[in-house]
Amino acid sequence: MNSLRFLPLFLLLVAPALRAQDAALLAAEQARGILTGTGVRWTVNVSGNKSAKFVATSQGGKIFAEVIEPADATGRRYLADSGGDMWFWKPGLSRPVSVSKRQRLSGDAAIGDIASTSYVDGYKVTGSEVGEVNGEAATVYTMEANSLGDTYAKIKYWVTKNGNLGKKAEFYAKSGNLVRSSTMDYQNKANGRPFLSKMVVADGGNTITLAFSGVELGNFPASLFTRENLGGPKSSGPRR
């Protein structure tokens, strides 16, 4: 499991495709790098009870990430798609390893699963109310899982009235208990509007901060988001 210790940091960025249910929710997802109409690449610096640096590229409901620091983890790669499939590879492995839902939900990996799913895709809006976040007027959406395969039974998501930015999210278990939460900041700029610059994840007594820099929008090659690109021997044809 130690080989997967950076999985949660990577999962925080996964951006499955959005089935828009509300214009404000769509705008909020775009400010987080989802459905921008193009791909997004960031450099991510992590601090808190763990530290790391990696580059992540998101496009078309898939994300590819490669660890740069620390030195003993350099070259590790992660891939996930909007269907919930995830793979991990590090130098020395003969082929990518599938990451199970149990692994994503246990230990530190559970922290990262907060953003392994879009806050909208896989969930249906069951209610909304007027609220506030950090003194800003907001709409508080309540969303429930569409299927048992979704990680959380319920999500509450605060989207500001001014600018339609998702500033806070809470994640609940089937029991109704709050599992963990996240807050987001938007000091970066992309396409002329605020763009995600920081995410703080609170899980019990642990806090992890992800700082996003070097935001680059573009169309990235589809081959980047394939298991073959992760590492290990290349396939020579269909398996028998």
HUFEN-V200635 format. One record per residue. N is the residue number from 1. OMEGA is omega as a letter, one per 30 degrees, with the letter a starting at -180 (999 if undefined). Layout:
{{N OMEGA} {N OMEGA}}
This chain:
{{1 l} {2 l} {3 a} {4 a} {5 l} {6 l} {7 a} {8 a} {9 l} {10 a} {11 a} {12 a} {13 a} {14 a} {15 l} {16 a} {17 a} {18 l} {19 a} {20 l} {21 a} {22 a} {23 a} {24 l} {25 l} {26 l} {27 l} {28 l} {29 l} {30 l} {31 l} {32 l} {33 a} {34 l} {35 l} {36 a} {37 l} {38 l} {39 l} {40 l} {41 l} {42 l} {43 a} {44 l} {45 a} {46 l} {47 a} {48 l} {49 l} {50 l} {51 a} {52 l} {53 l} {54 l} {55 a} {56 l} {57 a} {58 l} {59 l} {60 l} {61 l} {62 l} {63 l} {64 l} {65 l} {66 a} {67 l} {68 l} {69 g} {70 a} {71 a} {72 l} {73 a} {74 l} {75 l} {76 a} {77 a} {78 l} {79 l} {80 l} {81 a} {82 l} {83 l} {84 l} {85 a} {86 l} {87 a} {88 l} {89 l} {90 l} {91 a} {92 l} {93 a} {94 l} {95 l} {96 a} {97 l} {98 l} {99 a} {100 l} {101 l} {102 l} {103 a} {104 a} {105 a} {106 l} {107 a} {108 a} {109 l} {110 l} {111 a} {112 a} {113 l} {114 a} {115 l} {116 l} {117 l} {118 l} {119 a} {120 a} {121 a} {122 a} {123 l} {124 l} {125 a} {126 l} {127 l} {128 a} {129 l} {130 l} {131 l} {132 l} {133 a} {134 l} {135 l} {136 l} {137 a} {138 l} {139 l} {140 a} {141 l} {142 a} {143 l} {144 a} {145 l} {146 a} {147 l} {148 a} {149 l} {150 a} {151 a} {152 l} {153 a} {154 l} {155 l} {156 a} {157 a} {158 l} {159 a} {160 l} {161 l} {162 l} {163 l} {164 l} {165 l} {166 a} {167 a} {168 l} {169 l} {170 a} {171 a} {172 l} {173 l} {174 l} {175 a} {176 l} {177 l} {178 a} {179 a} {180 a} {181 l} {182 l} {183 a} {184 l} {185 a} {186 l} {187 l} {188 l} {189 l} {190 a} {191 l} {192 l} {193 a} {194 a} {195 a} {196 l} {197 a} {198 l} {199 l} {200 a} {201 l} {202 a} {203 a} {204 l} {205 a} {206 l} {207 l} {208 l} {209 l} {210 l} {211 a} {212 l} {213 l} {214 a} {215 a} {216 l} {217 a} {218 l} {219 a} {220 a} {221 a} {222 a} {223 l} {224 a} {225 l} {226 l} {227 a} {228 a} {229 a} {230 a} {231 a} {232 a} {233 l} {234 l} {235 l} {236 a} {237 a} {238 l} {239 l} {240 999}}
